[in-house]
Every structure is written in C-alpha cells, then in structure tokens.
Amino acid sequence: MPQSRFDELWFTSEAFPQGRLLESYYDRDVTRLSDRGLASNMIGDRWSDVCTDAIETWPESVLTLPDSQRMLVSAVHRLDAKPGIARVASKRGLQNPDFLVRGMIAGENVLLSMDAKFSIDTAKSPQVSAEVLRALLEVGPAITDHLGQLDIEAAVRDGYFLSPDVALTHYVLQLRRGRLASRVPGSSVTLLTTSPVSFLKPMKGARLLGTLATLDGFRQEIRTNMLLAMYYFRLVRACYGAWIETITPLVGRYEVVSADDSELESQVIEIARSSQNSWQVVMTWDARAEYVKRQREAVNGAMALPMRSAELRERIEAESALRGVDAPSINSVRRAIGGWYRRQFDEMLGVIPGPVEDIGVVLTQVHEAARAIAPRLPDAFNQVIEEAFSNLSDE
C-alpha cells in the first residue's frame, strides 16, 4: 500500500503529547485519562452499532468475504444485544462473539461469527473461531432459543472481524512486529466504511471536539482525519471523566450520569484561554480532579468501617457453629454492614461537595459523626448477621 495512505497517522504538532499523532493517540496518559471518561467503552459500543446497521442490510444479499469467498446471507443475529446469551456464556466461561451470520457458501449451509473491532490490534483469532462458536451452540436451548430456526446440519466455520476502513486499520494489518502489530491476518477482517463525522456525531461529547481542535488549529482536519478526530474525542472524554470526579461529593450520594455539554464546554473554554494547547486543558482538568480525589480519599479513610476482617470472620464462624449451618460469605456481610455504616454518615452530614478549602474541618465532622454512630454499630451488625443466615435458609 502506498506510504501516502498512512500520511494522516504521521500528523505532527507541538500540541500533541508525543509530537506525532499515532504515538499520541496511544499515549498511556491519553488512554488512562480518557478511559476515566469511558472513552474506550464508548468507542466499542458505537462501533458495534455501526456494524449492526451494516449487517442488517446483508440478508438476501451476496456478501464477498475477505478471503474472496461469496456468501448468500439468510439471517444475522446480534448476540451482544441478547442478555440471555451473554449471561449463559459468562457462566460457562465461553466467549460471546458480537454477531452470528447464517447463509450459504458454495452450496453449503454455514454458520459463522463476526466480532466488531474498532481497533484491530486488539483482535484475537479464537474470538471468531469455529471452535468457539460450536461450543456456544452446543450449550443448547439456553443459547439457540434466542436464534430462531437454526439448521443443525449447517457447517460451523471460522468467522471474521469487522473493522473500519481507515488508515490505522490498514497500517496495523501490514505490521509484522511491534506492540500494534495485528495478531490476525487481513484475510479474516471485513472492512466497513465510516467517517469521523458520521461515527462521532451521535456520541456524548462530540460537540466539544471542535472546541479542543480549534485551540490546536485543527478544526477542519478533524472532519477528514479519522485518527485525529478520535484523538480529540479521547481528550474530550478525559475532560468529562475529570469533571465527574470534581463534582462527585466528598460525603453523600447523588446520581451523576454525565456532564452537560453546555456547562462543560463553558468551563473548557475558560481553561483554554490560559492554555497553549488542548493537552494542557486536559492536564488542568486532571489536576483539579486529583485534588478532589485526594480529599475524597481522606474522607473515605475517616469513614472506614471500624471492624477488622478477622473480627468479622470469627463472629461469622462462631455463629455458623452455633446454628450448625454453613457460613455466609464474609464479603457479603462486610458489604452489608459497610453499606449501613456509610448511610449513617450520609444521613447525619448530608451532601458535602468538593473541593473544600480546609479538609480538616470536614474530617472533624466525620470523626464526630463516627463517635455518634459507634454505639449503634453492634446492634446493626447483629441484624446484618441475622439477615445473612436467614437468607441462607431461604435459598
């Protein structure tokens, strides 16, 4: 493939943490901070949706497979969208490919699996192997009842991966060694067309890509350079993750589903005014998040359950011997009493948002609350123990 096909990967700028786009996209801090904002999960889920839209057009059509075979597709099933299949597969330690495709190749009825991989460097051949699919189908009705009328005589074949037809995929597939080198051959990868705009537009945070890209002078480039657009998406999600960290209270609980684009955008713009590039914006957000995180860790330490694991174990084992039954899980008992203990602080102190100027004041409040809660802890523990053994007898 001509070197020019990879030009967008070699995009360079002093604004990138590693100087060059490819290395910056895979930078450990970029990955770590963006995954605090669930970037990798969101990319994977979005690609699964794109693949679903594509394969739903396949039935009654002829599909040319990567190894040049032609398949008349009769039906497709999105396995990852069927909780029953995922649950059964997990219990049995089986892999669960994203899709099952039914059809005919050279006059033979066949079944094969396909797996959505936005980053082909993460693919492993067993994920779509005939052996894995056969083991899944051999579970029986718990799996096959979700798949309509399967031809039990159909040949089960090795499947394929579904990846985006972009420069990064082609680059990874042609590598022979190195961290990014593909572990699967190109003959097992089906390429689907996508673009930065169509792929990223539906995703939470897409409207902020332009804000960060503009700071680095690349607002237009993100519309055509897929890897560049994905890099800025990761930076946006890093800001989201840090934002969530800063607004999660030190004490008390409330649901934080996601940051509001408008509010986050205004804060990003404010930070950008004093930043040289988008990576500095992310670093500023990270510093804010880490400051609040350290305060929260100090508060959580002060609210730790004052009961050692050994003490819990001794009490549970003694109670078990008295009752003549098996002991409940120590972890389940600790979670139950720990949940009760934490709720007492929430009720007494309410919601204390971070950051605070003087963490000592909050810690004093927590210690005073702990002294007030302490006399009630033995009775609460007795109740938890009683409920744990009661649940055992009900099972």
C-alpha positions as CSV (number, residue, x, y, z in Angstrom):
1,M,0.0,0.0,0.0
2,P,1.4,3.5,-0.9
3,Q,3.0,5.3,2.0
4,S,0.7,8.2,1.4
5,R,-2.2,6.1,2.7
6,F,-0.6,6.5,6.2
7,D,0.1,10.2,6.0
8,E,-2.7,11.1,8.4
9,L,-1.1,8.9,11.0
10,W,2.2,10.8,10.8
11,F,0.5,14.1,11.5
12,T,2.8,16.1,13.7
13,S,2.3,19.1,16.1
14,E,3.9,20.5,19.2
15,A,0.3,20.4,20.7
16,F,0.5,16.6,20.8
17,P,1.9,15.0,24.0
18,Q,4.2,12.7,21.9
19,G,4.7,15.2,19.0
20,R,3.2,12.8,16.4
21,L,-0.4,11.8,16.2
22,L,-0.1,8.0,16.1
23,E,2.1,7.8,19.2
24,S,-0.1,10.5,21.0
25,Y,-3.3,8.6,20.4
26,Y,-1.8,5.5,22.1
27,D,0.0,7.6,24.8
28,R,-0.6,5.9,28.2
29,D,-1.8,9.1,29.9
30,V,-4.2,9.9,27.0
31,T,-5.6,6.4,27.3
32,R,-5.8,6.4,31.1
33,L,-7.4,9.8,31.4
34,S,-9.8,9.3,28.5
35,D,-10.9,5.9,29.9
36,R,-11.7,7.7,33.2
37,G,-14.4,9.2,31.0
38,L,-15.2,5.7,29.5
39,A,-13.8,6.6,26.0
40,S,-12.8,3.0,25.1
41,N,-16.2,1.6,26.1
42,M,-18.0,4.3,24.2
43,I,-15.9,3.7,21.0
44,G,-16.5,0.0,21.2
45,D,-20.2,0.4,21.7
46,R,-20.5,2.9,18.9
47,W,-18.7,0.6,16.5
48,S,-20.9,-2.3,17.4
49,D,-23.9,-0.1,16.5
50,V,-22.3,0.9,13.2
51,C,-21.6,-2.8,12.4
52,T,-25.2,-3.7,13.3
53,D,-26.5,-1.1,10.9
54,A,-24.3,-2.6,8.2
55,I,-25.0,-6.3,8.7
56,E,-28.8,-5.7,9.0
57,T,-28.7,-4.9,5.2
58,W,-27.0,-8.3,4.4
59,P,-29.9,-10.8,4.5
60,E,-30.9,-11.9,1.0
61,S,-27.8,-10.4,-0.5
62,V,-24.4,-11.8,-1.6
63,L,-21.5,-10.9,0.7
64,T,-18.0,-11.1,-0.6
65,L,-15.8,-12.2,2.3
66,P,-12.2,-11.1,2.9
67,D,-10.8,-14.3,1.6
68,S,-12.8,-13.8,-1.6
69,Q,-15.5,-16.4,-0.9
70,R,-19.1,-15.3,-1.6
71,M,-21.8,-15.9,0.9
72,L,-25.6,-15.7,0.3
73,V,-26.7,-14.4,3.7
74,S,-30.0,-15.6,5.0
75,A,-30.0,-14.1,8.5
76,V,-27.9,-12.2,11.1
77,H,-28.2,-12.1,14.9
78,R,-26.6,-9.5,17.2
79,L,-25.5,-11.8,20.1
80,D,-24.1,-9.0,22.2
81,A,-27.5,-7.4,22.4
82,K,-29.1,-10.5,23.9
83,P,-28.5,-10.5,27.7
84,G,-29.6,-14.2,28.0
85,I,-26.8,-15.3,25.7
86,A,-24.2,-13.2,27.4
87,R,-25.3,-14.4,30.8
88,V,-25.2,-18.1,29.9
89,A,-21.9,-17.8,28.0
90,S,-20.3,-16.0,31.0
91,K,-21.4,-18.7,33.5
92,R,-19.8,-21.3,31.3
93,G,-16.6,-19.4,30.7
94,L,-17.4,-19.2,26.9
95,Q,-16.6,-16.3,24.6
96,N,-19.5,-14.5,23.1
97,P,-18.9,-13.0,19.6
98,D,-20.9,-10.0,18.7
99,F,-22.7,-11.4,15.7
100,L,-23.8,-14.8,14.2
101,V,-24.3,-14.9,10.4
102,R,-26.3,-17.6,8.7
103,G,-26.1,-18.3,5.0
104,M,-24.7,-20.4,2.1
105,I,-21.2,-20.7,0.7
106,A,-20.6,-22.8,-2.4
107,G,-24.0,-24.5,-2.0
108,E,-23.3,-25.4,1.7
109,N,-25.3,-24.0,4.6
110,V,-22.9,-22.4,7.1
111,L,-22.8,-20.6,10.4
112,L,-20.1,-18.2,11.3
113,S,-19.4,-15.5,13.9
114,M,-18.3,-11.9,13.4
115,D,-16.8,-9.6,16.0
116,A,-16.8,-5.8,15.9
117,K,-13.2,-4.5,16.5
118,F,-12.7,-0.8,16.0
119,S,-9.0,-1.3,16.9
120,I,-7.9,-4.4,15.0
121,D,-4.8,-4.6,17.1
122,T,-6.9,-6.0,20.0
123,A,-8.4,-8.8,17.9
124,K,-7.5,-12.5,18.6
125,S,-8.4,-15.3,16.2
126,P,-10.1,-17.5,18.8
127,Q,-12.8,-14.9,19.3
128,V,-14.4,-15.8,15.9
129,S,-13.1,-19.4,15.5
130,A,-15.4,-22.2,14.6
131,E,-14.4,-24.0,17.8
132,V,-15.7,-21.1,20.0
133,L,-19.0,-20.8,18.1
134,R,-19.5,-24.5,18.1
135,A,-19.0,-24.6,21.9
136,L,-21.5,-21.8,22.3
137,L,-24.1,-23.6,20.2
138,E,-23.6,-26.9,22.0
139,V,-24.9,-25.3,25.2
140,G,-28.3,-25.9,23.7
141,P,-31.7,-24.2,24.1
142,A,-30.3,-21.6,26.6
143,I,-28.4,-20.2,23.6
144,T,-30.2,-21.5,20.5
145,D,-33.7,-20.4,21.6
146,H,-32.5,-16.8,21.0
147,L,-31.5,-17.5,17.4
148,G,-34.7,-18.7,15.6
149,Q,-34.7,-21.8,13.4
150,L,-31.1,-22.9,13.1
151,D,-30.0,-25.6,10.6
152,I,-28.4,-28.1,12.9
153,E,-26.7,-29.7,9.9
154,A,-25.1,-26.4,8.9
155,A,-21.3,-26.3,8.8
156,V,-19.7,-24.1,11.5
157,R,-16.8,-22.1,10.0
158,D,-14.2,-19.7,11.3
159,G,-15.6,-16.2,11.2
160,Y,-14.3,-12.7,10.6
161,F,-13.7,-9.3,12.3
162,L,-15.5,-6.1,11.4
163,S,-13.2,-3.1,11.4
164,P,-13.3,0.4,10.0
165,D,-11.8,1.0,6.6
166,V,-9.4,3.7,7.8
167,A,-5.6,4.3,7.6
168,L,-5.0,2.9,11.1
169,T,-6.6,-0.4,10.3
170,H,-4.5,-0.9,7.2
171,Y,-1.3,0.2,9.0
172,V,-1.8,-2.3,11.8
173,L,-2.6,-5.1,9.4
174,Q,0.6,-4.6,7.5
175,L,2.8,-4.5,10.5
176,R,4.9,-7.6,11.1
177,R,6.1,-6.8,14.6
178,G,5.7,-4.3,17.4
179,R,3.0,-3.5,20.0
180,L,0.4,-2.5,17.4
181,A,1.0,-5.4,15.0
182,S,-2.2,-7.3,14.3
183,R,-2.5,-10.9,15.6
184,V,-5.0,-11.8,12.9
185,P,-4.4,-11.9,9.1
186,G,-6.1,-9.4,6.8
187,S,-8.0,-12.3,5.2
188,S,-10.1,-12.5,8.4
189,V,-11.0,-8.8,8.5
190,T,-14.1,-7.3,6.8
191,L,-13.7,-3.6,6.3
192,L,-16.7,-1.2,6.7
193,T,-16.7,2.4,5.5
194,T,-17.1,5.1,8.1
195,S,-16.1,8.8,8.6
196,P,-15.2,11.0,11.5
197,V,-18.4,13.0,11.4
198,S,-20.8,10.1,11.0
199,F,-19.1,8.0,13.6
200,L,-18.6,10.6,16.3
201,K,-21.7,12.9,15.9
202,P,-24.1,10.7,17.9
203,M,-21.6,10.3,20.8
204,K,-21.8,12.2,24.1
205,G,-19.2,15.0,23.9
206,A,-18.9,15.2,20.1
207,R,-19.8,18.9,20.2
208,L,-16.7,19.6,22.2
209,L,-14.3,18.2,19.7
210,G,-14.3,21.4,17.7
211,T,-13.5,23.4,20.9
212,L,-10.3,21.5,21.6
213,A,-9.3,21.0,18.0
214,T,-9.7,24.8,17.4
215,L,-7.2,25.5,20.2
216,D,-4.6,23.5,18.3
217,G,-5.6,24.9,14.9
218,F,-7.1,21.6,13.5
219,R,-10.9,22.3,13.5
220,Q,-11.2,21.5,9.7
221,E,-8.8,18.5,9.8
222,I,-10.9,16.5,12.3
223,R,-13.7,16.3,9.6
224,T,-11.4,14.1,7.4
225,N,-8.7,12.7,9.5
226,M,-10.2,9.8,11.5
227,L,-7.4,9.2,13.9
228,L,-7.1,13.0,14.6
229,A,-10.8,13.1,15.4
230,M,-10.6,10.1,17.6
231,Y,-7.6,11.7,19.5
232,Y,-9.7,14.7,20.2
233,F,-12.7,12.5,21.2
234,R,-10.4,10.9,23.8
235,L,-9.3,14.3,25.1
236,V,-13.0,15.4,25.4
237,R,-13.8,12.2,27.4
238,A,-10.8,12.9,29.6
239,C,-12.4,16.3,30.4
240,Y,-15.7,14.5,31.1
241,G,-14.1,12.0,33.4
242,A,-12.3,14.7,35.4
243,W,-15.5,16.8,35.6
244,I,-17.4,13.9,37.1
245,E,-14.5,13.4,39.6
246,T,-14.7,17.0,40.7
247,I,-18.5,17.1,41.2
248,T,-18.8,13.8,43.0
249,P,-19.3,14.8,46.6
250,L,-16.9,14.1,49.4
251,V,-19.8,12.9,51.6
252,G,-23.3,12.0,50.4
253,R,-24.5,10.4,47.3
254,Y,-26.3,11.6,44.2
255,E,-26.5,10.2,40.7
256,V,-24.1,11.7,38.2
257,V,-24.8,10.2,34.8
258,S,-22.8,12.6,32.6
259,A,-21.7,16.1,32.4
260,D,-23.9,18.6,30.5
261,D,-22.2,19.6,27.2
262,S,-23.0,23.3,27.6
263,E,-21.7,23.5,31.2
264,L,-18.6,21.5,30.4
265,E,-17.9,23.5,27.2
266,S,-18.0,26.8,29.1
267,Q,-15.5,25.5,31.6
268,V,-13.3,24.1,28.8
269,I,-13.3,27.5,27.1
270,E,-12.4,29.2,30.3
271,I,-9.4,26.9,30.9
272,A,-8.4,27.2,27.2
273,R,-8.0,30.9,27.5
274,S,-4.9,30.4,29.6
275,S,-3.7,27.2,27.9
276,Q,-1.3,26.8,24.9
277,N,-3.0,23.7,23.6
278,S,-5.7,21.1,24.2
279,W,-3.4,18.7,26.1
280,Q,-2.7,21.5,28.6
281,V,-6.5,21.8,29.0
282,V,-6.7,18.1,29.9
283,M,-3.8,18.4,32.3
284,T,-5.5,21.3,34.1
285,W,-8.7,19.2,34.4
286,D,-6.7,16.3,35.7
287,A,-5.0,18.4,38.4
288,R,-8.5,19.6,39.5
289,A,-9.7,16.0,39.6
290,E,-6.7,14.7,41.5
291,Y,-7.1,17.4,44.1
292,V,-10.7,16.5,44.8
293,K,-9.9,12.8,44.6
294,R,-7.2,13.2,47.4
295,Q,-9.7,15.0,49.6
296,R,-12.3,12.3,49.0
297,E,-9.8,9.5,49.8
298,A,-9.0,11.3,53.1
299,V,-12.7,11.4,53.9
300,N,-13.3,7.8,52.9
301,G,-10.5,6.8,55.2
302,A,-12.1,8.5,58.1
303,M,-15.4,6.8,57.3
304,A,-13.9,3.3,57.1
305,L,-15.8,0.6,58.9
306,P,-14.0,0.1,62.3
307,M,-14.1,-3.7,62.1
308,R,-11.3,-5.9,61.0
309,S,-11.8,-8.8,58.6
310,A,-10.5,-11.2,61.2
311,E,-13.2,-10.0,63.6
312,L,-15.9,-10.4,61.0
313,R,-14.6,-13.9,60.2
314,E,-14.5,-15.0,63.8
315,R,-18.0,-13.8,64.5
316,I,-19.5,-15.4,61.4
317,E,-17.7,-18.7,62.0
318,A,-18.9,-18.8,65.7
319,E,-22.5,-18.0,64.6
320,S,-22.3,-20.7,62.0
321,A,-21.1,-23.3,64.5
322,L,-23.9,-22.4,66.9
323,R,-26.5,-22.7,64.1
324,G,-25.0,-25.8,62.6
325,V,-25.1,-24.4,59.1
326,D,-22.6,-23.2,56.5
327,A,-21.3,-19.7,57.0
328,P,-22.4,-16.9,54.6
329,S,-19.9,-15.1,52.5
330,I,-17.7,-12.8,54.6
331,N,-17.6,-10.3,51.8
332,S,-21.4,-10.1,51.6
333,V,-21.6,-9.5,55.3
334,R,-18.9,-6.8,55.1
335,R,-20.7,-5.1,52.2
336,A,-24.0,-5.1,54.1
337,I,-22.6,-3.7,57.3
338,G,-20.4,-1.3,55.4
339,G,-23.4,0.0,53.5
340,W,-25.3,0.6,56.7
341,Y,-22.3,2.4,58.2
342,R,-21.8,4.7,55.2
343,R,-25.5,5.6,55.1
344,Q,-25.4,6.8,58.7
345,F,-22.8,9.4,57.6
346,D,-24.9,10.4,54.6
347,E,-27.9,11.0,56.8
348,M,-26.0,12.9,59.5
349,L,-23.8,15.1,57.3
350,G,-25.8,15.4,54.1
351,V,-24.0,16.2,50.9
352,I,-20.6,17.9,51.2
353,P,-19.4,18.8,47.7
354,G,-15.7,19.1,46.9
355,P,-13.3,20.6,46.8
356,V,-13.2,22.3,50.2
357,E,-10.6,24.9,51.3
358,D,-10.0,23.2,54.7
359,I,-10.3,19.4,54.6
360,G,-9.6,19.3,58.3
361,V,-13.0,20.9,59.0
362,V,-14.7,18.1,57.1
363,L,-12.6,15.4,58.8
364,T,-13.6,16.8,62.2
365,Q,-17.2,16.5,61.2
366,V,-16.7,12.9,60.1
367,H,-14.9,11.9,63.3
368,E,-17.7,13.4,65.4
369,A,-20.3,11.5,63.4
370,A,-18.3,8.3,63.8
371,R,-18.4,8.7,67.6
372,A,-22.1,9.2,67.4
373,I,-22.6,6.1,65.2
374,A,-20.4,3.8,67.2
375,P,-22.9,2.8,69.9
376,R,-25.4,1.7,67.3
377,L,-22.9,-0.4,65.3
378,P,-23.1,-3.7,67.5
379,D,-26.9,-3.8,67.1
380,A,-26.7,-3.1,63.3
381,F,-24.0,-5.8,63.0
382,N,-26.2,-8.3,64.8
383,Q,-29.1,-7.5,62.5
384,V,-26.9,-8.0,59.4
385,I,-25.7,-11.3,60.7
386,E,-29.2,-12.5,61.4
387,E,-30.3,-11.4,57.9
388,A,-27.3,-13.2,56.3
389,F,-28.1,-16.5,57.9
390,S,-31.8,-16.0,57.2
391,N,-31.1,-15.6,53.5
392,L,-29.1,-18.8,53.6
393,S,-32.0,-20.7,55.0
394,D,-34.3,-19.3,52.3
395,E,-32.1,-20.4,49.4
